[in-house]
Each structure stands twice: as C-alpha cells, then as structure tokens.
Amino acid sequence: MMLGSRRAYLIAGACVAMSAAPAVAQVGRFGSAQNSTYRSCQGATANELCIANADGSGNASAILQQVYGGGLGQFGSANLEIDRAGTVNDAYARSTVSQGTLLLPQISGATLAGSDDRMNINAFGFQSYTWTGQTASLFSLAGNLHIVDSGRQDQIIEQRAGDWARVGGARAESYVAVWDPSILAGFTTAQDLIDNLLFAACGQAGVLGVGRQNITLRGGEFSSSVATTECSEGSLIVQPGQEVLAVSGLRLPTNRGGFVDATHTFTTVLDPSLSQQTRDALASGLVAAVEVPAVPEPATWAMLVVGFGLMAGAARYRRRSLKVSLA
C-alpha cells in the first residue's frame, strides 16, 4: 500500500512537471528581424505630413533612436521605449516574433507616438518547411491582422494620400511570402536581414510568392487578411522533398499622438482559398524545421514548481524509508 502510494506520488509529480515542459528545439532554418525606430516631427507643422523618404527627403528627422532584435536562428523582440520623465508624453515601438498555428511565424506589435514623434516597427519572421508528400502540391499562405488604432473618421475623412503621416495618423503594412531558403545566404544579423529582405518582392531572387497590404488606418478596431500570389507560373507548387520558407512581416508607423495596438497579433495560416483536402495534406505533410520553446507563463512556472516539489518530496520520503529499513 505504502509502495503504491510512493509510486503514485512520483508519477503525479513527474506528470505535472512534464506536462508544462516546453518542446526541445531542433536544428533548422528559422529566424526573425525587428527594427523599432523613433524620429522627431518637430520640422512639420500641425497641417503638414511628417514623412521620411528613402532618398533622405521629407520633414521628419533622421532616426534618433532605434533597436534591433532577432537574427538567423532567433525569434525575439525589439522594444524601444521613449521615457520622458515628469510628462505624459511617453512613446514606444514594440514587436515580438513567435510561433503560432502549425509553428508558422506570428507577430505582435504596438506603437505609440508622442506629440512630436514618429514611431515605427519593422518586423518579419520566417520558418522553413519540407514537403514530405509523395506528389507535388499547391502551397499558399494567408496572414490575418487584428488591431486597434487611433485614426479618427472626423479628422481623416477625405481618404487623402499620406493621411497616416498627419497628426494622430497611423498605418499598417502586412506581408506574407514564400521564399526559397537560398535567399538567406550571407545574412545572419537582424540588421542584415532588415536591410536586404524586409518585404522582399517578386523579382528578387528566391521570392516565390508574395501578398502585401498597405492600409491607412481610420480608427477603432480593424481586421484584414492578405494571401500570397505566385511570382511566376508554378512557383507556389512544392515538390516532394522541397524546402521552402514561410514568411510574415509587419510595419506599424504612427505619427504625433497616434497609436496602433496589434498585440492581438498578425497570424499566418494556410491559405483558406486552398481546398480543404490540400490544406489537410499540407498540415500533415509539411515538416517544420524547428519548434522554439516559449518562455513559461507565471501559471506554468507554478505548475513546474509544484511538480518538481512533489518529485523532491517523494525522493526524500524514499530515502527516509530506505534508512529505516537498514537500521
């Protein structure tokens, strides 16, 4: 009876601990790149756009502060906080890349601009998959974005170009893609990846399919979806044994008091326009390169502590029993 109790005690502790343990990471091609930035809009009047063009023109300042996160073989975060002590004029730009359904990349992000700020996140994540099916298959992805933002219909009503760059403005740019793994050659750091591959378009070597959406936000709660389209005929057909990268990206610029909260995430899924039969086959026949353990939540840590405590208690009880039997 006592032996059975001890065994049950050990098994219970082990089950509690093991049920909360994260999966063990495997070797594979995956990663992320994030860049959160802060510019000043003091060079723009209240009625002017605050923009920074790629050629250096525009009345927004150069980047004054920025942080990078991620890199090849890393999912992570890039959080830039502008803390103005003694004021309520703080600002931030935050992004995290993790894994969601079928271990596809997902992105959460949030930006808040102070009264003279332009804040932004640039983020993307990628995960490689090998098709283990016996025949070729269509392969397409979709991205679903759900956010809350600050744009106001009473302020931004004429749908003018550049409204996102006005006072209180905000924009969301979402991206899904299928890449050939060769596109990663030579790029390892987050800055490498951002500079060379952020929102890579058809025509760039290694890009097989792309879906991209750029929306000036109009205020309140908002959802949108975007799906990949092939870059050339047959480029979104995977052959047996072929490896491809599933990619998702997100950009969230805000201006002068604007905010975007996309912490409900930009999620990546198999394209709903594919037949159910194809999606089922892909779900079972695609092998992801890596499953990255998530950091346990507080409740999970509590389960681990209880589980290991039970196991330690059982071990101490067994040692005491052994000591008594040998006395």
ABEGO torsion letter per residue (X at the ends): XAAAAAAAAAAAAAAAAAAABBBBBBBBBBEBBBBBBBBBAAABBAABBBBBBAAGBEABBBBABBBBBEEBGBBBBBBBBBBBBGBAABBBBBBBBBBBBGGBBBBBBBBBBBAABBBBBBBBBBBBBBBABABBBBBBBBBBBBBBBABBAAABAAGBBGAAABBGBBBBBBBBBBBBAAAABGBABAAAAAAAABGBBBGBBGBABBBBBBBBBAEEBBBBBBBBBBABBGAABBBBGBBBBBBBBBBBBBBGGBBBBAAAEBBBBBBAABBAAAAAAAAAABBBABBBBBBBBAAAAAAAAAAAAAAAAAAAAAAAAAAAAAX
